[in-house]
Amino acid sequence: MSAMDKMKNKAQELAGQGKEAAGEATDDRDLQAEGKGDQAAGSAKQAGEKVKDIFK
């Protein structure tokens, strides 16, 4: 996995954490859910990239 991909995936996770925290602070369940989704997507992308690296 390239360093750029790692940074992008981590940035997506961190943005998700920020959205989730903002949603909790404002009691916005939609924003909380969006944040959790972003975190999950970032984690899934990282896992997929790691699997690709194993089979190279």
LOGUSE-872533 format. One record per atom (N, C-alpha, C): residue number from 1; atom name; z, x negated, y negated. Coordinates in steps of 0.05 Angstrom, whole numbers, plus 5000, padded with zeros to 4 digits. Example, Ala and Ser with C-alpha at 12.3 -4.5 7.8 and 13.67 -1.06 7.14 Angstrom:
LOGUSE-872533
num:atomo:up:east:north
1:N:5156:4736:5114;
1:CA:5156:4754:5090;
1:C:5156:4736:5066;
2:N:5142:4743:5045;
2:CA:5143:4727:5021;
2:C:5157:4742:4999;
end
This chain:
LOGUSE-872533
num:atomo:up:east:north
1:N:5000:4983:5023;
1:CA:5000:5000:5000;
1:C:5000:4982:4976;
2:N:4983:4988:4957;
2:CA:4981:4971:4933;
2:C:5005:4977:4915;
3:N:5011:4958:4898;
3:CA:5033:4960:4880;
3:C:5029:4984:4861;
4:N:5004:4988:4853;
4:CA:4998:5010:4834;
4:C:5004:5037:4847;
5:N:4997:5040:4873;
5:CA:5002:5065:4887;
5:C:5033:5070:4889;
6:N:5047:5048:4895;
6:CA:5076:5050:4896;
6:C:5088:5060:4870;
7:N:5078:5048:4848;
7:CA:5088:5056:4821;
7:C:5082:5085:4815;
8:N:5057:5093:4821;
8:CA:5049:5121:4815;
8:C:5066:5141:4831;
9:N:5071:5135:4857;
9:CA:5087:5153:4873;
9:C:5116:5154:4864;
10:N:5127:5131:4857;
10:CA:5154:5130:4847;
10:C:5156:5144:4820;
11:N:5136:5141:4803;
11:CA:5136:5155:4778;
11:C:5136:5185:4782;
12:N:5121:5195:4802;
12:CA:5120:5223:4807;
12:C:5147:5233:4817;
13:N:5161:5217:4833;
13:CA:5187:5224:4842;
13:C:5207:5226:4819;
14:N:5206:5206:4802;
14:CA:5224:5205:4779;
14:C:5219:5228:4760;
15:N:5193:5235:4755;
15:CA:5186:5257:4738;
15:C:5197:5283:4751;
16:N:5196:5285:4777;
16:CA:5206:5308:4791;
16:C:5236:5311:4787;
17:N:5250:5288:4788;
17:CA:5279:5289:4784;
17:C:5286:5298:4756;
18:N:5270:5289:4737;
18:CA:5274:5297:4709;
18:C:5270:5327:4705;
19:N:5248:5337:4717;
19:CA:5243:5365:4715;
19:C:5265:5382:4728;
20:N:5274:5373:4751;
20:CA:5295:5387:4765;
20:C:5320:5388:4748;
21:N:5327:5365:4736;
21:CA:5351:5364:4719;
21:C:5348:5381:4695;
22:N:5325:5381:4683;
22:CA:5320:5398:4659;
22:C:5322:5428:4667;
23:N:5311:5434:4690;
23:CA:5313:5462:4700;
23:C:5341:5471:4705;
24:N:5357:5452:4715;
24:CA:5386:5459:4720;
24:C:5400:5463:4693;
25:N:5394:5446:4674;
25:CA:5407:5447:4648;
25:C:5400:5473:4633;
26:N:5375:5482:4636;
26:CA:5366:5506:4622;
26:C:5366:5531:4639;
27:N:5376:5528:4663;
27:CA:5376:5550:4683;
27:C:5349:5562:4688;
28:N:5329:5544:4689;
28:CA:5301:5552:4694;
28:C:5294:5545:4723;
29:N:5295:5565:4740;
29:CA:5291:5561:4769;
29:C:5262:5551:4775;
30:N:5243:5561:4759;
30:CA:5215:5552:4764;
30:C:5212:5522:4759;
31:N:5225:5512:4738;
31:CA:5223:5483:4731;
31:C:5238:5467:4753;
32:N:5260:5478:4763;
32:CA:5275:5464:4784;
32:C:5257:5462:4809;
33:N:5244:5483:4816;
33:CA:5227:5484:4840;
33:C:5203:5465:4836;
34:N:5192:5464:4812;
34:CA:5170:5446:4807;
34:C:5179:5417:4810;
35:N:5202:5411:4800;
35:CA:5213:5384:4802;
35:C:5218:5376:4831;
36:N:5229:5394:4847;
36:CA:5233:5388:4875;
36:C:5206:5384:4889;
37:N:5186:5400:4882;
37:CA:5160:5397:4893;
37:C:5147:5370:4887;
38:N:5150:5361:4862;
38:CA:5140:5335:4853;
38:C:5154:5312:4869;
39:N:5180:5315:4873;
39:CA:5194:5294:4888;
39:C:5184:5293:4917;
40:N:5181:5316:4929;
40:CA:5171:5318:4957;
40:C:5143:5306:4959;
41:N:5126:5312:4940;
41:CA:5099:5302:4941;
41:C:5098:5272:4938;
42:N:5114:5261:4920;
42:CA:5116:5232:4917;
42:C:5126:5218:4942;
43:N:5146:5230:4954;
43:CA:5157:5218:4979;
43:C:5136:5220:5002;
44:N:5122:5242:5004;
44:CA:5103:5245:5025;
44:C:5080:5225:5021;
45:N:5071:5221:4997;
45:CA:5050:5202:4992;
45:C:5059:5174:5000;
46:N:5083:5167:4993;
46:CA:5093:5140:5001;
46:C:5094:5137:5031;
47:N:5103:5157:5045;
47:CA:5104:5156:5074;
47:C:5076:5154:5086;
48:N:5057:5168:5075;
48:CA:5030:5166:5084;
48:C:5018:5139:5080;
49:N:5024:5127:5058;
49:CA:5014:5100:5052;
49:C:5026:5080:5071;
50:N:5051:5083:5077;
50:CA:5065:5065:5096;
50:C:5053:5067:5124;
51:N:5046:5091:5132;
51:CA:5033:5094:5158;
51:C:5006:5080:5158;
52:N:4991:5083:5137;
52:CA:4965:5070:5135;
52:C:4968:5040:5137;
53:N:4989:5029:5124;
53:CA:4994:5000:5125;
53:C:5000:4990:5154;
54:N:5014:5007:5169;
54:CA:5021:4999:5196;
54:C:4996:4996:5213;
55:N:4976:5013:5209;
55:CA:4952:5013:5226;
55:C:4930:4996:5216;
56:N:4935:4979:5196;
56:CA:4915:4961:5186;
56:C:4912:4937:5204;
end
